[in-house]
Amino acid sequence: MDKPTLYLLIPLFPLFGAIAAGLFGRAIGRAGAHWLTILGVAAACAGSFYTLYDLLNGGQSYYGNVYTWMTIDGIDISVGFMIDKLTAMMMVVVTFVSLMVHIYTIGYMHDDPGYQRFFSYISLFTFSMLMLVMSNNFVQLFFGWEAVGLVSYLLIGFWYKRPTAIFANLKAFLVNRVGDFGFLLGIGLILAHFGTFDYVEVFQQLKGSEAIALWQAKTISLFPGVQWSLLTVTCILLFIGAMGKSAQFPLHVWLPDSMEGPTPISALIHAATMVTAGIFMVSRMSPLFELSDTALNFVLVIGAITALFMGFLGIIQNDIKRVVAYSTLSQLGYMTVALGVSAYPIAVFHLMTHAFFKALLFLGAGSVIMGMHHDQDMRNMGGLRKYMFWTWITSLIGSLALIGTPFLSGFYSKDSIIEAVHASHLPGAGFAYFAVVLGVFITAFYSFRMYFLVFHGEERFGKAHHHHDDEHGDDHHHGLAPGEKPHESPWVVTLPLVLLAFPSALIGFFAIEPMLYGGFFDGVIDTSQHVVMSELKSEFHGPGAMALHALSTAPFWLALAGVVLAWFFYLKRPDIPAAIQKKLQPLHTLLENKYYMDHLYIQGFSAFGRKLGKVFWKAGDTVLIDGLVVNGAAKLVGAVAGAVRRLQTGFIYHYAFAMIVGVMLLLAWMNGHLAPLLRALGLAAAQ
């Protein structure tokens, strides 16, 4: 099989599974739906691993089109693939995590009436994500970009009878449209000035010092008399798209509410794949971003704000899934910070390690929810370690990886980000360094707050529930009955947890050297304009030495302090957090209301938009359209008809008189006597 055929089949396998489960779900049944979609994703995963293996062993990158859809004014709009090591790594992450989620879903959604529909959606999402990461042009990238957004909308609102789920998917869709509008404008600027949609053709125009100087000197007028750098505006617009998709402040508000969807999609979409699309896109566009320090500084500051302030929100959450959701927001901020300091390989490295341990944590949270009979409030848990061994041990591995424990995967990527920010000379690097270092303590605190509340301490389940959050949202009781004990999940749930635990623990140790300092991304990601990566390479002496050195650094001790403080607060002295909350009630209220961002959007922008719409409706539709055009025209026609109707009396002598008068006027006009006749008639009428 030639390579173009293989690359085409990799995304098509999940698409075939999605079509089979979606259109023929009733005919093939529940087992048929999950087997066909799992086999399709497994085939795509095998093809992705083969692609990565081939590239690692001297295989050539591929760039080409497989189908030209149309040509407009010499510009081709094609389906094509750009397969290099960045693409292959993303393909492996997407398909492997998707395969684990497919297997997990068999157990998690076992009793759901929308079983086939769910498998169709997650398989369709896998196809969309593969088309996004494999694309070689901006049109195909935008197709995949919008497709993952659409399927995310369908999955967040999967339980469509729940008002909260419908609100959440609408919120996600609308917020992403804001970001996507900027993304589309950025693509439009690229087409207008570079004259092509193809990545390589765009990047070729940025080769050489003379070409770079020429493009950096180009300006664009956004307002009369104000000139902006063309590359800066283009990069910021592209990044606005990434802010929506990768949930960066202030377009982050949709992601926590997306937890209204079933847990498997939280792992697939909101931990490992869709939310990392923006990180991937900026890394792919590194030849553009490298030429604008202003754009990079903008990226850096946005990422730092997200990393720090979203972490604070994770501290006060009681829903187990929302804790992991705010952790995702914070870690996406870390990746964005790495992009801002031109450490694109480190951002992608953290993307990979985070995909494994965050998918593990989400699926572990889902296993806990199953064991608790769909109760997700951590205040109703405690002591689950004795009842759910595999869920406990894998969740512990995921939590340790998340907080950056030396020798585990998360440590290597997160510590590399901190070092990269420290080495940067951008104006925003000082604030970013403070944010990512403080974020280490915050991450450790909220992660182990969740871990201790769920798996250790007093058993709080099976009691009268004063706190209740259930995932399914219906009216019947969820949670353990008095005297009932939690139970471990079936093997189709625990097997993906175990398989995800291995890369969560090990992949950072084995991958850091080749991915960051061994030339893995040479010729793929451009860091030529900045020296951060070369400085870090000179300080790197192997993964073992890096982990041992970290034992004497501030981030390690901050992480340890966060773990110890969480243990003390929630196992030894649980009265202290309540007392602190009481004393700092205004701060707690601020965090509980998520910095009032939802109020700003819903009661502010949305309410203003609705009021403005009502004004236009009343002034435009009611007054202008209905009042003047529709009803006004009808009244005018009625008035004319009423006047004309009076001339139609039905009496013959009236008609005869009118005919005589008409003949007289006609004769007078023909003989030139019409004007004197009319004057005479006027005088007679006056007298």
N, C-alpha and C positions, 0 to 999 in steps of 0.2 A: 504494500500500500504506500503510495507516494505521500509526502508530508502535507501538501495542501488538502488532500482528501481526509487525512487523519485529523487535521485541525478543524475542518468543517464538521466532521462527525462528532467531535468532542462536545460542542454545544448542542448539536442536534439530538443526541441521545436523551438528555433530560427533556428536551422539547417533545420528543415522541412519547415519553412517559407521561408528561403533563397532558397531552392531547388524549391519550388513551384513558387516563384516570378521570379527566374532566368531561369528555364527551361520551365515553362508554363506561362510566363508572358503575352504573346499575347492571349492565350486561356482564362485566368481568368480576363484579363483586368486590368486597373489601380486601380479600387476600390478593386478588388480581391487581387491584389498584396499588397496593404497597409493593408487591413483587415487581411489577413493571417499572414503577418509578425508581425503586431501589436499584434494580439492574441497570437502568439507564444512567443513574448518577454514578454507580460503581464503574460502569464502562468509561464514563467521562473522567472519573478519578484515575483509573488505570492509564488512560491516554495522557492525562496531565503528568502523572509520575514518569511515564516513559519520555515525555517531552523534556522534562527537567533533567532526567538521567542523560538523555542524548546531548543536551547542551553542556552539561557538566563534563562530558567525556569527549569534547572536541567537536560536537555537532555544530552546524552553522545556524545562525539566526535566520528567520524567514520574514520577508516583507513582500506582500503581493496581494492582488485582488483576485477573488474567486468569482465575482459577479458584478457587472456594471449595471446599475439600475437605470440611470439616465445620464445624459450629458447636456449641460446648459451653458451656452456661450463658452465652450471649451473646458468647462469645469466638470470633472467626472464625480458622480455620486455613486459610490461602490460599496459592496460588502467585501471587506478584506481583512487580513490578519497581520499583526506585527508581533512575531513570536521571538522574544529574547528572554534573558534570565529573569528580568522583572516580571514579564508576563507569565512565564512558566511557574515562578514562585507563587504568584497570585492564583493561578489556575489550581495548583495543588492545595492551597489553603481553602479556596472556595469549595472545591469538590470534596475534599476530605471532611471538612466540617459539615457540609451538606449531607454527606453519606451518614455521618454519625447522627445527625438530626433526623434523617429519614428512618433509621433503625429505631431510635429513641421514640419516635412518634407512634410506632406500632403499640407500645405500651401506654404512652401518655394519653393518646386520643382514642383508646380502645373502645370506649363506650359512646363516643361522640357521633351523633347522626350525620355530621358533615365529613365523615372520615375520608371518603374518596375525594371530595372537593378540596380538603386540606392537602392531601398528597399532590393533587394537581397543581395547587398554588405554589407549594414549596419547590416542586420540580420546575415549574415555569420560572420561578425566581432564579433558580440555579442557571437556567438557560440565559436569562437576561443579564445576570452578573458576568457570565462567561463572555457574552458578546461585548460587554463593556470593557473588560480587561484585555480582550484579544484584539480589539479594533485597531486599525491603522489610520483612521481618519476621524475628523471631528463629527461628521454626520452620524456614523455608526456609534461613536462614543455617546452622542446625545440620545440616540435611540435606546441604547442599553441603560443610560442614565434615567431616562423617563420610564422605561419599562420596569426597572427595579422599584421606582417610586410608586408606580401603579400597583404592582403586586404587593408591595408593602401596605398600601391602602387597603387592599382586599384582605390581607392577613390580619392587620390590626383590628379591622372591623369584622373578623371572621364570625364572631358571635353577634350577628347583626340584630338580634332582638334586645340587646343591652344598650340603653341610651348612652352609657359611658363609653362603650366601644365605638359607637357611631360618632360620638363627639371626638374621640381620640383619633380615629382615622381621617376625619375631615380636617382636624387640626394639623395632622402630619402632612396631608396633601397640600393644604393651603400654605403652610410655612415653607414647604419645599418648593412651591411655585414661586415664592419670593426669591429664593436663592437661584432657582432655575432661570428666572428672568435675567438676572445678572449674568449667569453662565451663557445664555443664548446671545446676549449683547457682546460678550467677550468673543464668542465664536464668530459673530458677525464682523467684529473689528478685524479679526484674523483674516477672514475671507476678503474684506474690503482692501486691506493693505498688503497681504501676502499673496492674494489671488489664488488660493488653493485651500482645500480641506485636508490634504494629506500631511501627516506629521513630518515625514522625512523631507518633503519639499519645503515646509516651513523652517525646519531646523537647518536645512542647507543654506538658506538665506541669512542665517546668523553665524556662519562660519567665517573666521578670519577677523583680524583686528579692525580692518577698514570697514567691513560690513557691520561689525558690532557698533563701531563709532557712528556709522550712518544711521542705524536703527535707533540708537540711544538718543540721537539728536532730533529725531522726528517728534513732532508735537501734534496735539489734537485740541481743538477749541470746543470745550463743553459749554462755556458761557461766553458771551461777547467780551472780547478783550482779555480773556483768561486762557492761557496756554498750559496744557498738561502734557507730560511725556506720554507718547503713544503706548510704549511698552508697559509703563506703570499702570495706566488706565486699563489696558487689556488684561494684565495679570491680576489686578484687584477684582475686575469683573469676573474672571474665571474663578478666583478664590471665593467670591460671594456664592457661587454655585456650590463650592466645597463646604462653605459655612452652613448651608442648608442641609446638604446630604450627610455631612459628617458632624452635624449638630454642634456647631461652634456658636458661642455667645455673639449676638443676641438671638440667633436663629436656632437655639438649642431646645426650645420649649416643647417641641413635639415628642422628643424621645422618651422622657419619663412617662408620659401618658400612653405611649405605645405599649406599655406593659399590660394594657387591657387585652391584648391578643394572647393566644395560647403560648405557654412557655417555650415550646420548640422554636417558634419564630423569633422569640427574644434572643435565643442563642444564634440562630442562623443570620438574621437580618441586623439586629441591633447590637451585636457583639463582634461578629467575625467578618461580615462581608459588606452589606450595604453601607454602613456608616464609615467604612474604610475606603469607600470609592473616592471620596474627596482627597484623602491622603495619597492614594494611588495616582489620581489625576494630576495633582501638583507635582509629584515626583516625575511623572511622565513628561510634564511640561517644564522640567528643570532648565532646559536651555533658554526658555523665556524668562523665568523667574530670576535666574542668575544675573540678568542684565538690569535689574531694578532693585536697588537697595531699599527704596521707599516701599515697594510692594512687599519685600521680605520683612521689613520692620513691621508693617501692618499685620502680616501673617503671624509674626512672633508675638506681638502684643495681644492679639485676639486669642491665640493659643494659651498664653500665660493666664489671662483672665479666666478662660474656661477651665484650665487645669486646677486653679486655686479655688475659685468661688463655687464651682460645681461640687468639689470635694466637701466643702462646708455643708452643703445640703444633704450629703449622704449621712452625716452624723445623726440627724434627727429623724430619719425614716424608720418606720416600724414594719412596713411591708417588705418582705425579704427580697422580692424582685426589684423593688424601687431602689434599695440599697445598691444592688448590682448595676442598676441602670445609671445611677449617678456616678458610680465608679467608672462606667463606660465613658460617660461625658468627660470626666477628669482625665482618663487615659488618652482619649482622643485629643484633649488639649496638649498633653505631653507630646504626642506625635506631631501636632501642628507647630509646637515650639521648635521641634527638631527641623521641620521644614523651613521655619523662619531663619534659622542660623545656617542654612545651606547644608545641613547634615541629612540630606535625603535618604542615603542608605540606612542611617540609624532610624529614621522615621519608619521606613519600610520594614526594618528588622523588628522594631517594636510592634508594628502592625501584625507581623507574623506571630511573634510570641504571645501577644495579647489575644489574638484570635483563638489560640488553643486554650489558654487558661481562663479567658472570660467565657468562652463557650462551655467549658467545664463547670464554671461557677453557676451559669444560668441553668444548665441541665441539672446540676446538683440541687439548685433551688427548686426546680420542678419536681425532682425526686422527693424532696422534703415535703412539698405541697401535697404530693400523692400520699405520702406516709401519714400526713396530718388530715387526710380526707378533705383536701382542697381549702384548708385554712392557711393563709399566708402571713398572718400577723405573728411576728417573732415574740411578742409578749405572751402568746399562748403556747410557746414551745418550751425548750429546755430539756437537757438530758437525753437528746435523741441519739447520742453516740452509742448507747447500749443497745439500741433497737435497729439502727441503720448503719451497719459497719462500713459497707462499701461507699455509701453516700458520704459518711463522715470522713473517711480517710482521703477520698478524692477531693472533697471540698476543702480539707486542710491543705492538700498539695496546691490546689488552685489559689487559696488565700495566701499561702506563703510565697507563691510565684508572683502574685499581684503586688505584694508589698515590697518586692525586691530583695528577697532573702538570698544571700550569696550562694552561688553554685546553681540556683534555680533559674529558669529561663527569663523570668521577668527582671531579675537583677541585672543581667547583662545588657538588656535593651534600655531599661530605665536609667541605670547608672551612666550609660554611654550618652544619653540625652543630657543629663545633668553636666557631664564633663564638656559636651559640645557647647552648651550655653555658656559655661564658664570661660571657654576659649573664644567666644564670639566678641566682636567689637561693635556690633550694631547699637544704636542709641537705646533700644528697648531691652538690651540683654541684662542689664542690672535688675530691672523689675522681674524679668522672666526667670532669672536665677533664683531670686527670692521666692517666687511662686512655686517653682518645681522642687526646691529643697523643702519648703514648708509643706508642700503637698505630700511629701514622703511620710511625714508624721500623721497628717490627716488621713491618708489612705490606710496606713496601718491601724489607726484608731477605729475608723468606721468598719473596716474589714473584720477585725477581730472582735469588735462589738457584736457584729452579726454572728460570727463564729461561736462566741461564748454564749450568746443568748439562745442560739439554736441547739447546740450540741452539748453544752455543759450546764452545770448549775441545777437549780430546782426544776423538777418536772411540773410545768404549769398547764399541761394539756389535760383534757378530760374534766375540766372544771367549768363552772358557770362562766360563759364568755362575756366579759365586759368589753373586749376589743375584738372586732371582727372584720376581716377582709377576706372575701372569697373570690376565687378567680372566675367562677362560672356565673356569678351574678344572678342566680335565680333565687326564688323565695324559700326553698326548703333548706333545712339545716345543713351546714358544713362544719367540719371539725370533728374531733374525737368525742364520743359520748363518755359520760362519767364511767371510769373504770376501764375504758378501752385503751389499748396501747398502740403506739405507732408500729408500722411494719416496713420492712425493706421492700424496695421496688423490684419488679420482675427483671429477669436477665436482659431483656431487650432495652431496659432503661439503664441498668448498671454497667452493661458491656461498653456502651459508648463513653460512660464516665471513666472507666479504666483505660480505654484506648486513648482518650484525650489527656489523661493524667501523665502518660509517658512523655509526649512532646512538651507538656506544660513544665515538666521537671527538667528535661534533658536537652531539648533542642537548642537552647541558648548557649550552653557550654560548647556544643559541637559546631554550631553554625556561626558564632560571632567572628572568628578569625577569617574564614573564607568570605563571608558576606560583607564584612566591613573593611577588612584590611588585606584580603587576598585577591582582589581584582574581580570579584563576582559581578560588580556592576560597572566595570570599565567599559566605556563606549555605550552604556545604556543610560546612566544618570550623569548629568553634567554638574560637576562642582568646581569647574576650572576657574571661576572668578573669585572664589573664596578659599581660604586655607585651613578651615576648621578640621576637615577630615585628615589632611596630611599632618597637622599638629597632633591629633589623637593617635594616629598611626605610630608616630615616633615615641609615644608614651606607653604603647601597648606591648606587654611582654608575655602574652598567653592568657587563656581564660582562668587557669588556676591562680596565677600570680595576681590577676585582677581581682578575683574573689577574696584572696587573702589580704590584699592591700585595703579592700573596702572595709575590713573589720576595724580599721583605725580612722575611718572617715565619718564626717557628720551625718550623711544620709543613713548609714547603718544604725548609728546610735539613736537617731530620730525615729527610725522605724521600730527599733526595739522599745523605745520609750512609748510609742503609740500602742504597741501590743501590751506592755506592762500596765499602762494606764487603763486600757480597756478591760484587762483582767481584774484590776483593782476595783474599778467602778461597777462592773456588772456581775462579778462573782463574789467579791469580798464585801464591798460596801455599796450595794445597789441604792441606798438612800441618798448617796451623794449626788448622782445625776439629777434626781428629782429636786434636791435643794438648789443646785446650780440653775436648773431651769426656772425655778421660782424667782431667784434673785436676778436672773438675766432674762426676764420675761419679754421685754421689748425686742431683744436680739432673737430670742426663740420665735417670736411672732414673725419677725422679718424672714427668718429661714423657713418657717412653716409655710409662709406665703410665697416662697421661692423668689424673694426680692421683688415681689409684686409685678413680675414680668407678665404673668398671665393677665393680671388686672389691666396693665398698660395696653396689652393687645386686645383683650376681649371687651373690657369696659371703656377702653380708650379708642384705639384705632378702629376696631370693628363697630363699636357703638357710633362713633363719628361717621363712619361709612354708611351705616344704616340710616342715620338721621339725614345725612346728605342725600341719600337715595330717596328718602321720603319727601325732602324738599323738591328734588327734581321731579318726583312722581306727581306731587300736588301742583307745582308750578308748571312743569312741562307737560305731563300727561293729562292731568285733570283740567288745568286752565287752557293750555295752548292746544293740545291735541284734541281732547274731548270737547272742551268748551268752545274753542274757536274754529278748529278745522272740521271736526265731525258734527257736533251739535250746531255750530254756527252755520255751516253749509246747509244742514237740514232745515234750520229756521229760515234762512234766506230763500231756499226753494219753496218752503211753505208759504212765505209772505208773497212771493211772486205769483205762486199758484192761486193764492186767495184773491189777489187783485185781478188776475186774468179771469178767474172763475166768474166774477161779477159781470163780465162782458158776455158770458154765455148764459142768456136768460131763458132760451127755449121758445120765445115768442117770434112769430114770423114777421110781424110788422117792424120789430126792432131790427131784424136782419135786413128787411127791405129798405128801411130808413138808412141803415149804415151803408148799403150798396149805393143808394142815391147820392149820399154825401160823398162817398168815395169817387163816384163817376164825375160829380161836379168838380171836385178837387183835381182830378186827373185832367179834365178838359181845361180848367183854368191854368194849370201848370203848362199844358201843351201850347196854350195861346199867350202865355206870358202874363196872365192876370192873377197868378196865384198870390203874390205878395199883397196887392190891393185888396183881394178878397179876404185874406187872413186879417188885414188891418180892420176891414169893415166888420168882420165877425167879432174881432176883439172889442171894437167900440160898442157894438150892439150888446155884447155880453156885459160890458162895464155899465151901460145905461140900464 
